[in-house]
Amino acid sequence: MPDVKIPGTLLELHREFMADLLFCCNEVSDTLKQIESSIQLCDVYRSRLYGYYRENKFENQVEEVHFFKVVKPMFLSELEYFARLQQFQLFGFETLAFCKREHLRMKRILEANKGFAEYYKRGVTYFDEAWFTRGTPAQTTLSILPLEAAGKFTSVQDGSVSGLLAINRYLLCLEEKIKFLS
C-alpha cells in the first residue's frame, strides 16, 4: 500500500476518541453499562467521522482507498468490538463451556475469511481499487454491524476490515476469560 498519511484532523479525532473510550471504561464500574456507554460513544465518533468525510474530498484514489482500508476501520472496529462484548454480556454466558464455544466460533469465522485476512495483514493492494473505493455495494461476512445506509460512506470491504480487527480483539478477550475460568 502506498505511504499515505492520515490527515492531522483525523488523527486528532482518533486520539480524542481513544481518550474518551478510556475515560468511559475507567469511570463506569458496571461492565454492561460500560459497554453500553462505549457503544454510544462509538456512535458519536462515527457521526463525527462521517461529518469529516462529507466536508472533505479525496484528492485521489489512493486517499480514498486509505480512508476505507485504514481510517474508517480504526473507528468502526471499536463499535464492532463493543457490540460483540455486549452480546456476550447480555446472554450472560460466562461459563467456561460457552467461552470455548464462542472462541471456536470466532476462529471458524476467521478461517472462513482467511484469504481476506491474509490480504489485509500482508498489506497487499491488488484488489484495493475494487474493495476500498465507493461505487460497489458493500458486502461483508466479518461484520455484525448493519451496512452503512449512506452508500457513499462505504466500500465493499471496509466493514470486513472493521470486523477482522474487532474479532481479533474479541478473541483476546475470550482467551483471557477462558484462562480466568480454567
C-alpha positions in Angstrom: 0.0 0.0 0.0 1.4 3.4 -0.9 2.5 5.6 2.0 -0.4 7.8 2.8 -0.5 9.9 5.9 -3.7 10.3 7.9 -4.7 14.0 8.0 -4.0 15.6 11.3 -7.7 16.3 11.9 -8.5 12.6 11.7 -5.5 11.7 13.9 -6.7 14.2 16.5 -10.2 12.9 16.2 -9.0 9.3 16.8 -6.8 10.3 19.7 -9.8 12.1 21.3 -11.9 9.0 20.6 -9.4 6.7 22.3 -9.1 9.0 25.3 -12.9 9.2 25.7 -13.2 5.4 25.5 -10.5 5.0 28.1 -12.2 7.6 30.3 -15.5 5.8 29.9 -14.1 2.5 30.7 -12.4 3.9 33.8 -15.3 5.9 35.1 -18.1 3.3 34.8 -17.8 0.3 37.1 -20.7 -1.9 35.9 -19.4 -3.9 32.9 -22.7 -3.8 30.9 -23.1 0.0 31.5 -19.5 0.4 30.5 -20.1 -1.4 27.2 -23.3 0.5 26.5 -21.6 3.8 27.2 -18.8 2.8 24.9 -21.2 1.9 22.1 -22.9 5.3 22.5 -19.5 7.0 22.3 -18.6 5.0 19.2 -21.8 6.2 17.5 -20.9 9.8 18.4 -17.5 9.4 16.8 -18.9 7.5 13.8 -21.1 10.6 13.2 -18.1 12.9 13.6 -16.1 10.8 11.1 -19.0 10.9 8.7 -19.1 14.7 9.1 -15.4 14.9 8.3 -16.0 12.7 5.3 -18.8 14.9 4.0 -16.8 18.1 4.4 -13.6 16.8 2.8 -13.0 15.4 -0.7 -10.4 12.8 -1.6 -7.5 14.2 -3.7 -7.1 10.9 -5.5 -8.0 7.2 -5.4 -5.0 6.4 -3.1 -6.5 8.7 -0.4 -10.0 7.1 -0.9 -8.5 3.6 -0.5 -6.6 4.6 2.6 -9.7 6.1 4.1 -11.8 3.0 3.7 -9.0 0.5 4.3 -7.3 2.2 7.3 -9.1 5.2 8.7 -12.7 4.2 8.9 -12.0 0.8 10.3 -9.9 2.4 13.1 -13.2 3.9 14.3 -15.8 1.2 13.4 -13.8 -1.7 14.7 -14.3 -0.3 18.2 -18.1 -0.2 17.7 -17.9 -3.8 16.3 -15.8 -4.9 19.3 -18.2 -3.4 21.9 -21.2 -4.8 20.0 -19.7 -8.3 20.3 -18.9 -7.7 24.0 -22.5 -6.5 24.6 -23.9 -9.7 23.0 -21.6 -11.8 25.2 -22.7 -9.9 28.3 -26.4 -9.9 27.5 -26.5 -13.6 27.1 -24.9 -13.9 30.5 -22.9 -16.9 29.3 -19.8 -16.6 31.4 -19.2 -20.3 31.7 -16.1 -21.9 30.5 -18.0 -24.1 28.0 -19.7 -21.0 26.4 -16.4 -19.1 26.2 -14.7 -22.0 24.5 -17.6 -22.4 22.0 -17.6 -18.7 21.3 -13.8 -18.8 20.8 -14.1 -21.7 18.4 -16.9 -19.9 16.5 -14.8 -16.8 16.1 -11.8 -18.9 14.9 -14.1 -20.5 12.3 -15.3 -17.1 11.1 -11.6 -16.1 10.6 -10.8 -19.4 8.9 -13.7 -18.9 6.5 -12.3 -15.5 5.7 -8.7 -16.5 5.7 -8.0 -15.1 2.2 -9.2 -11.6 3.0 -7.5 -11.7 6.4 -4.1 -12.6 4.8 -4.7 -9.9 2.1 -5.2 -7.3 4.7 -2.4 -8.4 7.1 0.2 -8.6 4.4 -0.7 -5.1 3.1 -1.4 -6.4 -0.4 -3.0 -3.9 -2.7 -4.0 -5.6 -6.0 -7.8 -5.6 -5.1 -7.8 -2.2 -3.3 -9.4 -0.4 -6.1 -12.3 -2.8 -6.2 -12.6 -3.4 -2.5 -11.9 0.0 -0.9 -13.4 2.6 -3.2 -17.0 3.7 -3.4 -19.4 2.6 -6.1 -19.8 -1.1 -5.5 -22.5 -2.2 -2.9 -21.0 -3.2 0.4 -20.8 -6.9 1.1 -19.2 -8.3 4.2 -19.2 -11.5 6.2 -17.0 -10.4 9.0 -19.0 -7.5 10.4 -22.1 -7.8 12.6 -22.9 -4.2 12.2 -25.7 -3.2 9.7 -24.3 -2.0 6.4 -24.0 1.8 6.1 -27.2 3.3 4.8 -25.4 6.1 3.1 -23.7 4.2 0.2 -21.2 7.0 -0.4 -19.7 6.4 3.0 -18.8 2.7 2.4 -16.8 0.4 0.2 -17.2 -3.3 -0.5 -14.8 -4.4 2.3 -14.3 -1.6 4.9 -16.8 -3.5 7.1 -14.7 -6.6 6.7 -11.6 -4.8 8.0 -13.6 -3.5 11.0 -14.9 -7.0 11.6 -11.5 -8.6 11.3 -9.9 -6.1 13.8 -12.8 -6.5 16.2 -12.8 -10.3 16.1 -9.1 -10.5 16.7 -9.5 -8.2 19.8 -12.6 -10.1 20.9 -10.6 -13.4 20.7 -8.0 -11.9 23.1 -10.8 -11.1 25.5 -12.2 -14.6 25.2 -8.8 -16.1 25.7 -8.3 -14.1 28.9 -11.8 -15.2 30.1 -11.0 -18.8 29.4 -7.7 -18.6 31.3 -9.5 -17.0 34.2 -12.3 -19.6 34.3 -10.0 -22.6 33.8 
